[in-house]
Amino acid sequence: MAETKPIERNELKKTKPAESPKAPVPTRKPSSTAKPVHPTARPTSTAHPLPGKPAVSAQPTRPGVPRTGAPVARPAISKPGMPVRAPQSGTPTHAPRPTAPGVRPANAPRTAAPVRPPHSGAPTHAPRSTGAQVASATTVRPAPAVAPRPIAPPPPPPPPKPPVELPENLTVRDLAVYLKVGPIDIIKKLMANGIMANINQPIDFDTASLVAGELGFEVIELKLIVVEQEVKVLTSIPRRKEYTEAEAANMVLRPPVVTVMGHVDHGKTSILDAIRHADVAAGEAGGITQHIGAYQIVHSNKKITFLDTPGHEAFTEMRARGAQATDIAIIVVAADDGVMPQTREAIDHARAAQVPIIIALNKIDKASSNPERVKQQLSDIGLAVYGGKDEVTVVPISAKQKTGIEDLLENIVLIAELADLRANPNKSAAGIVIESKLDKQQGPMATLLVNEGTLNVGDAVLIGTVWGKIRAMFNGRGEAVKDAMPADPVVVTGLSDVPPAGEKFIVMDNEKHARAKAEAAALAKRQAEQKSTKAVSLNDLFAQFQAGNIKELNLIVKGDVQGSMEPIVSSLTKLGDEKIKVKIIHEGIGTVTRSDVMLAVASQGIVIAFNVGIESTAQSLAESEGIDIREYNIIYKLIEDIDKALKGMLDPVFEDRLVGRAQVLQVFRLKKSAVAGLRVTQGKAPRNATLRVMRGQTELYKGPIASLKRFTDDVKEVAEGYECGLALDKFNDYQENDQIEFYQRVKVS
């Protein structure tokens, strides 16, 4: 193997570097005495071998891979006889420094460890690549292809909002409920459009649709569909009663029962007297010798039973106890006065009872009468006096001149024929009590009206908590009779006590059985009174609705002026839903009367008093019957309470309950104050009560009591019938006959 001649330094300066392909690395034959050089020798700064030793390449390279910018490796130390690799073209070389034998120069790389020759037959391995070669290979080798990340699909568009139906008029609160958004969002949109509104501000359909459109809603105008409920209309056309074949086989025609109602001084009593007088003048012998509250007349060979009651109050008392005694109602209206408050009440009572009516237009003989004006007033309150499907018959009469009475009776007979009134006389008698009294000679007496069956002398009867055996019976003329057929009124004797008017009676098997039933009923009544449960109140309204006891809220609304009544009634009728509804039974102007409370008892309703007072008799009756009377002076609070009651969200409330009344007898004027001398006329006068000073219907003062004395002693309470002295802190303007009302705050529920 020939030795490579080293390049001189001067020749290196003259030689320009030239890029040439790298020569392949010469292979060496393994020697038994020489160790192979390690392939990863460090590069050196000189290419001159030590004296006497040939130079070899210090860094083998992979064939075919050019070296660019790599430092020149120094020749490795080799043994004699080994070839020395020539340096690359253009690589500068440096003269080696003389060193001592066996000592490695400072900058010289370590000598690579000799490579042992492989054993015979062993496979040879390729030499390892250096770090530079690995880096070079990494940069050249293309990076593996990376799979693109999956892109998430865009979110689906929000579902379109369903169209919203809005009424013609509504409030901001209502619009928020319809759109199911917060009221604040509605108010912001309104303010953005230049409308300053609060949560209770009414807005029209155009404004509501504009706001709803900005919130992304499609608006449809709500078309009010009038659902024809079982409307209780007043008409002179009766409903024909239907019977099964088995019932009709035992039934016979019975006389109609007629009740006369109307306003005070419109001629109810005069009409009844004229009818009785006409019956006597028709050929009856003698006269009516006994007034028993109910009587019969004969017209065109047909009997008619009239109930001679004080008016619609007694009529309502009977209906409140579940007795339907009337077949036809006659509403008396004076042609000169027209429709009055009690006329409206009588009409409302007849509507609630669902009986056909006849309008008796009385006093047409007066010069000031105006029948057409009265008809227009009746038409305004919903009576079809000018004809139609639900026509109401109007009969002009004059009770004083006895004119028109025949026409009235003819209409009664006609309505009775259309109604086809029948009853079974072959069963045990049952009916109601028209009136009762305690006679000094006969004892307890009662006027009974037989509804079905036949009542005989000697029958054992049960009337609520009263029992007895009939000893005698009398008809309307005071004549003794042995029996009474359906729709016949009779006076009976032989009762254990005086029964209440309107109570039902039935005939029992024997007197002993009737007595046991009466005692059991009396015990149950006492227990019920001890529980003092209320009929219907706003606080337990929702519970009764869930229990299935009621399906509608009946209201009697009384207000101070007509201007307040219209929005109250309009707002109340919009409350509720298809499950429970609000029904206005009666509305009127003025204080709450006993008649209003009786109507609430009969209809299981609630009385609403807006800015009006409550009569003492009405208050006492409401407490005894458990009727809820609600007083308000703010329309919003009234509507809110009714709405919460329908939803079962009404909170327990406290109320001022009247506990006593007193009258000012005399006023004692002092220097800086005044003392009123009182007499307690009802209940009691407690020292810790709140009082109201009333002058007529006007409230002058409301506040606590400063001093309450009897003579010179301070007292805690003054009972009914006693006198006392009263002083207040901020009121001295007493006058004689002023009424003082004492109230105590009581929790309603």
C-alpha positions in Angstrom: 0.0 0.0 0.0 1.5 3.3 -1.1 1.8 6.2 1.4 0.0 9.5 0.7 2.2 12.5 0.3 1.3 15.3 2.8 0.3 18.7 1.5 2.7 21.5 2.3 1.3 24.7 4.0 2.4 27.0 1.1 0.6 24.8 -1.4 -2.5 25.0 0.8 -2.5 28.8 0.6 -2.2 28.7 -3.2 -4.9 26.1 -3.7 -8.5 27.2 -3.8 -11.2 25.1 -2.3 -13.1 23.1 -4.8 -16.2 21.2 -4.2 -15.8 17.6 -5.3 -17.6 14.5 -4.5 -16.2 12.7 -1.5 -14.0 9.8 -2.2 -15.2 6.5 -0.9 -13.6 5.2 2.3 -10.9 2.6 1.5 -11.5 -0.7 3.2 -8.8 -2.3 5.3 -8.1 -5.9 5.7 -8.1 -7.0 9.3 -4.7 -7.8 10.8 -4.0 -10.1 13.6 -1.7 -7.8 15.3 -3.4 -4.4 14.7 -6.6 -3.3 16.5 -9.2 -1.6 14.4 -9.7 2.1 14.8 -13.1 3.2 16.4 -15.2 4.8 13.7 -16.3 7.7 15.9 -12.9 9.4 16.2 -12.9 13.1 17.1 -11.8 15.5 14.4 -8.3 17.0 14.5 -6.8 20.4 13.4 -3.9 18.8 11.5 -3.5 16.1 8.9 0.1 15.2 9.6 0.7 11.8 11.2 3.2 11.3 13.9 6.8 10.6 12.7 7.1 7.0 11.6 3.4 6.3 11.5 1.1 6.6 8.5 -1.8 9.0 8.7 -5.4 7.6 8.5 -8.7 9.3 8.2 -10.2 10.1 11.7 -13.8 10.4 10.7 -15.3 8.0 8.2 -18.3 9.4 6.3 -21.2 7.7 4.7 -20.7 7.2 1.0 -22.6 9.6 -1.2 -23.2 12.2 1.6 -21.1 15.3 0.9 -19.3 17.1 3.8 -20.0 20.8 3.9 -18.4 23.0 6.5 -17.2 20.1 8.7 -13.8 20.5 10.4 -10.9 18.5 9.1 -10.1 15.6 11.3 -6.5 14.9 12.3 -5.1 11.6 11.1 -5.4 8.9 13.6 -2.3 7.1 14.9 -1.8 3.9 13.0 0.7 1.1 13.0 3.3 0.7 10.2 1.9 -0.8 7.1 -1.5 0.9 7.4 -2.5 3.3 4.6 -3.0 6.9 5.4 -6.2 8.6 4.0 -5.5 11.7 2.0 -7.2 14.9 3.3 -10.1 16.3 1.3 -9.4 18.7 -1.4 -9.3 22.3 -0.1 -9.0 21.4 3.5 -6.2 23.4 5.2 -3.6 21.4 7.1 -1.3 22.5 9.9 2.2 21.3 10.7 2.2 19.0 13.7 3.9 20.2 16.8 6.7 18.1 18.1 5.8 16.2 21.1 7.5 13.7 23.3 7.2 10.1 22.4 4.1 8.5 23.9 2.5 12.0 24.9 -0.7 13.1 23.1 -0.6 16.7 21.9 -3.0 19.1 23.7 -5.2 19.7 20.7 -4.9 16.2 19.3 -8.0 13.9 19.5 -8.0 10.8 21.4 -6.9 7.8 19.4 -9.9 5.7 18.5 -10.0 2.3 20.1 -8.9 -0.5 17.7 -11.7 -2.6 16.3 -11.4 -6.2 16.9 -11.7 -8.4 13.9 -14.9 -10.4 13.9 -14.7 -14.1 14.5 -14.8 -16.4 11.6 -18.2 -16.7 10.2 -19.7 -13.9 12.4 -21.6 -11.3 10.6 -20.1 -7.9 10.3 -21.9 -4.7 11.4 -21.8 -1.4 9.7 -20.0 1.3 11.6 -22.0 3.8 13.7 -22.8 7.2 12.3 -21.4 10.3 14.1 -23.6 12.9 15.7 -23.1 15.3 12.8 -24.1 12.6 10.4 -27.3 11.9 12.4 -28.1 15.6 12.5 -27.5 15.9 8.8 -29.7 12.9 8.1 -32.5 14.3 10.3 -32.6 17.6 8.4 -32.6 16.0 5.0 -35.1 13.2 5.8 -38.7 14.5 5.2 -41.0 14.7 8.2 -43.8 12.1 8.3 -47.1 13.4 7.1 -49.4 14.5 9.9 -53.1 13.8 9.5 -55.2 17.0 9.7 -57.3 17.5 12.8 -61.1 17.0 12.3 -62.9 20.3 12.3 -66.0 20.5 14.5 -69.2 21.1 12.6 -70.8 24.5 13.2 -73.5 24.5 15.9 -77.0 24.1 14.5 -79.1 27.3 14.3 -81.5 27.9 17.2 -85.0 26.5 16.6 -87.4 29.2 15.5 -89.5 30.6 18.2 -93.2 29.7 18.0 -95.6 32.5 17.1 -97.2 34.2 20.1 -100.8 35.3 20.3 -101.3 38.6 22.0 -104.6 40.2 23.0 -105.6 43.7 21.9 -104.8 45.3 25.2 -102.4 44.0 27.9 -99.9 45.2 30.5 -96.1 45.0 30.5 -96.4 42.2 33.1 -98.8 40.3 30.8 -96.5 40.7 27.8 -93.6 39.3 29.8 -95.7 36.3 30.7 -96.8 35.7 27.1 -93.2 35.9 25.8 -91.7 34.1 28.8 -89.1 36.8 29.4 -88.3 39.1 32.3 -90.3 42.3 32.6 -87.1 44.2 32.7 -86.3 43.1 29.1 -89.7 44.5 28.0 -89.2 47.8 29.8 -85.7 48.2 28.2 -87.1 47.7 24.8 -89.9 50.2 25.5 -87.4 52.7 26.7 -85.3 52.2 23.6 -88.3 53.1 21.6 -89.0 56.2 23.7 -91.8 54.8 25.8 -91.4 55.1 29.6 -93.5 52.4 31.2 -93.7 50.5 34.5 -94.6 46.9 35.0 -98.3 47.6 35.3 -98.5 50.1 32.4 -101.2 49.1 29.8 -99.9 48.9 26.2 -101.8 48.3 23.0 -101.3 45.5 20.5 -99.1 47.5 18.1 -96.6 48.4 20.8 -96.6 44.9 22.1 -96.0 43.4 18.7 -93.1 45.9 18.1 -91.4 44.8 21.3 -92.0 41.1 20.6 -90.6 41.5 17.1 -87.4 43.0 18.4 -87.0 40.0 20.8 -87.4 37.6 17.9 -91.0 36.6 18.2 -93.6 36.3 15.6 -96.8 37.9 16.8 -100.3 36.9 16.0 -103.3 39.0 17.1 -105.4 36.9 19.5 -108.9 36.6 18.2 -111.2 36.3 21.2 -113.4 33.2 20.8 -116.6 33.5 22.7 -117.3 30.1 24.2 -120.9 29.8 25.0 -121.0 28.5 28.5 -124.1 27.7 30.3 -125.1 31.4 30.4 -127.7 32.1 33.0 -130.0 34.3 31.1 -133.3 35.7 32.2 -136.3 34.9 30.0 -140.0 34.3 30.3 -139.7 31.0 28.3 -139.3 28.2 30.8 -137.3 25.0 30.4 -139.6 22.1 29.9 -139.0 19.4 32.4 -138.4 15.9 31.2 -139.4 12.8 32.9 -138.8 9.1 32.3 -141.6 6.8 31.4 -141.7 5.3 34.9 -141.8 8.7 36.5 -144.4 10.1 34.1 -146.8 7.2 34.8 -147.2 8.3 38.4 -147.1 12.1 37.9 -149.9 14.6 37.6 -149.9 18.3 36.7 -149.4 20.7 39.7 -150.0 24.4 40.1 -147.1 26.8 39.6 -145.5 28.6 42.5 -145.0 32.3 42.0 -142.9 34.8 44.0 -143.2 38.6 43.7 -140.0 40.7 44.1 -139.0 44.3 43.4 -137.9 47.6 44.9 -139.5 49.2 47.9 -142.7 51.2 47.2 -143.0 49.9 43.7 -146.2 48.1 44.5 -145.5 44.5 45.4 -148.1 44.3 48.2 -150.6 46.2 46.1 -150.4 43.7 43.3 -150.8 40.8 45.7 -153.8 42.5 47.3 -155.3 43.1 43.8 -154.8 39.5 42.8 -156.4 38.2 46.0 -159.3 40.7 45.6 -159.8 39.6 42.0 -160.0 36.0 43.2 -162.6 36.8 45.9 -164.6 39.0 43.5 -164.7 36.1 41.0 -167.3 34.3 43.2 -165.5 32.9 46.2 -167.7 32.9 49.3 -166.5 34.9 52.2 -163.1 36.5 52.3 -159.5 35.7 53.2 -159.7 35.5 57.0 -156.1 34.4 57.7 -152.8 35.6 56.2 -150.4 32.7 56.2 -147.6 33.9 53.8 -148.8 31.7 50.9 -152.1 31.2 49.3 -153.8 29.8 46.2 -156.1 31.4 43.6 -158.0 29.8 40.7 -157.8 31.4 37.3 -159.3 29.8 34.2 -160.0 26.7 36.3 -156.3 26.4 37.1 -154.7 26.9 40.5 -151.8 29.4 41.0 -149.8 29.4 44.3 -148.4 32.8 45.4 -145.7 33.2 48.0 -146.4 36.3 50.0 -142.9 37.0 51.3 -141.2 40.2 52.4 -139.2 40.3 49.1 -136.2 38.8 47.6 -134.4 38.4 50.9 -136.8 35.7 52.1 -136.6 34.2 48.5 -132.8 34.0 48.9 -133.0 32.5 52.4 -134.9 29.6 51.0 -132.6 29.1 48.1 -129.6 29.4 50.5 -130.8 26.3 52.3 -131.1 24.4 49.1 -134.8 24.8 48.6 -136.0 25.6 45.1 -139.6 26.7 45.9 -140.3 29.1 43.0 -141.3 28.2 39.5 -141.9 31.8 38.2 -140.6 35.1 39.5 -142.5 38.4 39.0 -140.3 41.5 39.1 -142.3 44.6 39.9 -140.9 47.9 38.4 -142.6 51.3 38.8 -143.2 53.0 35.5 -142.3 56.4 37.0 -139.2 55.4 39.0 -137.6 52.9 36.6 -134.9 50.4 37.5 -133.7 50.9 41.1 -130.9 49.2 43.1 -133.2 46.7 44.7 -134.7 46.0 41.3 -131.2 45.0 40.1 -130.7 42.8 43.2 -134.0 41.1 42.6 -133.1 40.4 38.9 -129.7 39.0 40.0 -131.4 36.7 42.5 -133.8 35.4 39.9 -130.9 34.9 37.5 -129.0 32.9 40.1 -132.1 30.8 40.7 -132.6 30.2 37.0 -136.4 30.7 37.0 -138.5 32.3 34.2 -139.5 35.9 35.0 -142.3 38.3 34.1 -141.8 42.1 34.4 -144.9 43.7 36.0 -144.7 47.4 34.9 -146.8 49.0 37.7 -148.2 52.5 38.1 -148.8 53.1 34.4 -151.8 55.2 35.4 -149.5 58.0 36.7 -148.9 61.0 34.5 -145.1 60.8 35.1 -144.9 57.2 34.0 -142.5 56.4 31.1 -142.7 52.8 30.1 -140.3 53.1 27.2 -137.6 54.5 29.4 -138.1 51.6 31.8 -137.8 49.1 28.9 -134.6 50.7 27.8 -133.2 50.4 31.3 -134.1 46.8 31.4 -132.6 46.2 28.1 -129.3 47.9 29.3 -129.0 45.3 32.1 -129.4 42.4 29.7 -133.2 41.7 29.6 -134.6 41.0 26.1 -137.7 43.1 26.6 -137.9 43.9 22.9 -138.2 40.3 21.7 -135.7 37.7 20.7 -134.7 34.1 21.6 -134.7 34.9 25.3 -137.7 37.3 25.3 -138.9 38.7 28.7 -142.6 39.4 28.9 -143.5 42.9 30.1 -147.1 43.3 31.4 -148.3 46.9 32.0 -150.6 47.0 35.1 -152.0 49.3 37.6 -152.6 47.7 41.0 -154.5 50.8 42.1 -156.9 50.8 39.2 -157.0 47.0 39.0 -156.0 47.0 35.3 -153.7 44.5 33.7 -154.2 41.9 36.5 -156.0 39.5 34.1 -153.1 39.7 31.6 -150.6 39.0 34.3 -152.5 35.9 35.4 -152.9 34.7 31.8 -149.1 34.9 31.3 -148.5 33.0 34.5 -150.8 30.2 33.3 -149.1 30.2 29.8 -145.6 29.8 31.3 -146.8 27.0 33.6 -148.2 25.1 30.6 -145.0 25.5 28.7 -143.0 24.3 31.7 -145.2 21.2 32.1 -144.9 21.2 35.9 -145.6 17.8 37.4 -145.3 15.9 40.7 -146.0 12.5 42.1 -148.8 12.6 44.7 -148.5 8.9 45.6 -145.3 9.1 47.7 -144.3 10.4 51.1 -144.6 14.2 51.2 -141.6 16.5 51.1 -141.4 20.3 50.8 -140.2 23.5 52.5 -141.1 25.8 55.3 -142.4 29.2 54.0 -142.7 30.9 57.4 -143.2 29.9 61.1 -144.3 31.5 64.3 -145.1 30.7 67.9 -148.8 31.0 68.7 -149.9 31.5 72.3 -152.8 29.0 71.9 -151.6 26.6 69.2 -147.9 26.6 70.1 -145.3 26.3 67.3 -146.9 26.7 63.9 -145.4 26.5 60.4 -146.6 27.3 56.9 -145.5 24.4 54.7 -145.4 24.2 50.9 -145.6 20.6 49.5 -143.3 19.9 46.6 -144.1 16.3 46.1 -146.2 13.6 47.7 -149.3 14.1 49.8 -149.2 15.5 53.3 -151.9 14.1 55.7 -153.0 14.9 59.2 -151.2 12.5 61.7 -148.0 12.2 59.6 -144.7 12.4 61.5 -142.5 15.1 60.0 -138.9 16.0 60.4 -137.8 19.6 59.8 -134.1 19.8 60.3 -133.7 19.7 64.1 -137.5 20.0 64.7 -139.8 17.0 64.7 -143.5 16.5 65.4 -146.8 14.9 64.5 -149.3 16.9 62.6 -152.4 17.5 64.6 -154.2 19.9 62.3 -153.9 21.6 58.9 -155.4 24.8 57.5 -155.5 26.2 54.0 -155.0 29.8 53.0 -158.5 30.8 54.0 -158.3 29.2 57.4 -160.3 26.2 56.6 -159.3 22.9 58.1 -158.2 20.3 55.6 -157.2 16.6 55.8 -154.5 16.5 53.2 -152.3 18.8 51.0 -151.4 17.9 47.4 -148.2 19.1 45.6 -147.9 22.9 45.4 -150.5 23.4 48.1 -149.6 25.7 51.0 -150.9 24.7 54.5 -150.5 25.7 58.1 -149.6 22.8 60.5 -149.5 22.4 64.2 -148.0 19.8 66.6 -144.3 20.6 66.1 -141.7 20.4 68.9 -140.2 23.9 68.1 -140.4 26.7 65.6 -138.5 25.7 62.5 -136.5 28.3 60.5 -138.0 29.6 57.2 -136.6 27.8 54.1 -135.9 24.5 55.9 -136.9 21.3 54.1 -139.3 18.9 55.7 -139.9 15.2 55.0 -142.4 12.7 56.3 -141.0 9.9 58.5 -142.3 6.4 59.3 -143.2 7.2 62.9 -142.8 9.8 65.5 -140.0 8.0 67.3 -137.9 7.7 64.3 -138.4 11.4 63.5 -137.4 12.4 67.0 -134.2 10.4 66.9 -133.3 12.0 63.5 -134.0 15.5 64.8 -131.8 15.0 67.9 -128.9 13.6 65.8 -129.2 16.6 63.5 -129.2 19.0 66.5 -126.0 17.4 67.8 -124.3 17.6 64.4 -125.3 21.3 64.1 -123.8 22.1 67.5 -120.6 20.4 66.6 -120.5 22.3 63.3 -121.0 25.6 65.1 -118.1 24.8 67.5 -115.8 24.2 64.5 -117.0 27.5 63.0 -115.9 26.6 59.6 -116.3 29.2 56.8 -118.2 28.6 53.6 -115.7 30.0 51.1 -112.8 32.4 51.7 -110.0 33.6 49.6 -107.4 31.9 51.9 -108.9 28.4 51.5 -110.2 28.9 47.9 -107.3 27.0 46.3 -107.6 24.1 48.7 -111.3 23.8 48.1 -110.6 23.9 44.3 -108.1 21.1 44.6 -110.5 19.1 46.7 -113.1 19.5 43.9 -115.6 21.4 46.0 -115.7 24.4 43.7 -115.1 25.1 40.1 -115.7 28.9 40.0 -115.3 31.8 42.3 -118.6 33.7 42.8 -118.1 37.4 43.7 -120.5 40.1 44.8 -118.8 43.4 44.1 -119.9 46.7 45.7 -118.2 50.0 44.9 -118.4 53.7 45.6 -118.8 55.0 42.1 -119.5 53.6 38.6 -116.2 54.8 37.3 -114.4 52.4 39.7 -116.7 49.5 39.1 -116.1 49.2 35.4 -112.3 48.6 35.6 -112.7 46.3 38.6 -115.3 44.1 37.0 -113.4 44.1 33.7 -110.2 43.0 35.4 -111.8 40.4 37.6 -113.5 38.6 34.6 -110.1 38.2 32.9 -108.7 36.2 35.8 -108.7 32.4 36.1 -108.3 29.7 33.5 -110.3 26.9 32.1 -110.2 25.0 35.4 -111.4 27.7 37.7 -113.1 30.9 36.7 -114.3 34.1 38.2 -118.0 34.9 38.0 -119.5 38.2 39.0 -122.9 37.3 40.5 -123.9 40.9 41.4 -122.4 44.3 41.2 -123.7 47.5 42.6 -123.0 50.9 44.1 -123.3 51.6 47.8 -122.7 49.9 51.1 -122.7 46.2 51.7 -126.2 45.2 52.8 -127.7 42.1 54.4 -129.1 41.1 51.0 -125.6 41.0 49.5 -124.5 38.7 52.3 -127.5 36.5 51.8 -126.8 36.3 48.1 -123.2 35.2 49.0 -124.6 32.5 51.3 -126.9 31.2 48.6 -124.2 31.2 45.9 -121.2 30.3 48.1 -119.6 33.5 47.1 -117.3 36.2 48.5 -118.3 39.9 49.0 -115.9 42.6 47.7 -116.3 46.0 49.2 -114.4 48.8 47.3 -114.3 52.1 49.2 -117.7 51.4 50.8 -118.8 50.5 54.3 -120.6 47.5 55.7 -124.0 47.6 57.4 -124.0 46.2 61.0 -126.7 43.7 60.1 -124.7 42.5 57.1 -121.5 42.2 59.2 -123.3 40.2 61.9 -124.8 37.9 59.3 -121.5 37.4 57.6 -119.8 36.4 60.8 -122.6 34.0 61.7 -122.7 32.4 58.2 -118.9 32.5 57.7 -119.0 34.8 54.6 -115.7 36.4 53.7 -116.1 40.2 53.1 -113.0 41.8 51.6 -112.5 45.5 51.9 -110.2 47.4 49.5 -109.4 50.9 48.5 -106.8 50.1 45.8 -107.8 48.4 42.6 -104.4 46.8 42.0 -104.4 45.2 45.5 -107.9 43.8 44.9 -107.0 42.2 41.6 -103.7 40.9 43.0 -105.4 39.2 45.9 -108.0 37.5 43.7 -105.3 36.3 41.3 -103.2 34.9 44.1 -106.2 33.2 45.6 -106.9 31.5 42.3 -103.3 30.3 42.2 -103.1 29.3 45.9 -100.4 31.9 46.7 -102.4 34.2 48.9 -100.6 34.9 52.2 -102.4 34.8 55.5 -103.9 38.2 56.3 -105.1 40.1 59.3 -108.3 42.2 59.4 -109.9 44.7 61.7 -113.0 42.9 63.1 -115.9 44.9 64.5 -116.4 44.1 68.1 -118.7 46.9 69.3 -120.6 50.1 68.5 -121.4 53.1 70.7 -123.3 56.3 70.3 -122.2 59.8 71.5 -124.8 61.1 74.0 -123.1 64.2 75.1 -119.8 66.1 74.5 -117.9 67.7 77.4 -115.6 70.5 76.2 -112.3 71.0 78.1 -109.6 73.6 77.6 -107.5 71.6 75.1 -109.5 68.5 74.6 -113.0 67.1 74.6 -114.6 64.0 76.2 -117.4 62.1 74.6 -120.0 60.5 76.8 -121.0 57.2 75.1 -123.5 54.4 75.5 -122.4 51.0 74.1 -125.2 49.9 71.8 -123.7 46.7 70.4 -121.0 44.3 71.5 -118.3 45.8 73.7 -115.9 48.7 73.8 -112.4 47.4 74.6 -109.6 49.8 75.8 -107.0 48.3 73.4 -109.3 48.5 70.3 -109.0 50.7 67.3 -112.0 52.9 66.8 -113.6 54.8 64.0 -115.7 58.0 64.5 -118.5 57.8 61.9 -120.9 60.7 61.1 -123.5 59.1 58.8 -121.5 57.2 56.2 -118.4 59.5 56.5 -115.4 58.4 58.6 -114.0 61.3 60.6 -111.2 59.7 62.6 -109.5 56.3 62.9 -107.0 55.6 65.6 -106.3 54.2 69.1 -108.1 55.1 72.3 -106.3 57.5 74.7 -108.7 57.1 77.7 -111.7 55.0 78.5 -113.4 55.6 81.9 -116.5 54.8 83.8 -117.2 57.6 86.2 -113.6 58.3 87.5 -112.1 54.8 87.0 -110.1 53.6 84.0 -111.6 50.4 82.6 -110.3 47.8 80.2 -113.7 47.1 78.6 -117.3 48.4 78.7 -120.1 46.0 78.0 -123.2 46.6 75.9 -125.8 48.8 77.5 -123.4 50.7 79.8 -122.2 54.3 79.5 -118.6 55.5 79.6 -116.3 58.5 78.8 -114.0 58.5 75.8 -111.0 60.7 75.0 -108.8 60.7 71.9 -105.4 62.2 71.3 -105.9 63.8 67.9 -109.6 64.3 67.6 -112.0 66.6 69.5 -114.7 67.3 67.0 -117.4 65.2 68.5 -121.1 65.7 67.9 -124.1 64.2 69.5 -125.4 61.0 67.7 -122.0 60.3 66.2 -121.4 56.5 65.9 -118.2 55.0 67.4 -117.1 51.7 66.0 -114.6 49.5 67.9 -112.3 47.2 66.0 -109.8 44.6 67.0 -107.1 43.1 64.7 -107.8 39.5 64.2 -105.9 36.9 62.1 -108.2 35.7 59.4 -106.2 32.5 58.6 
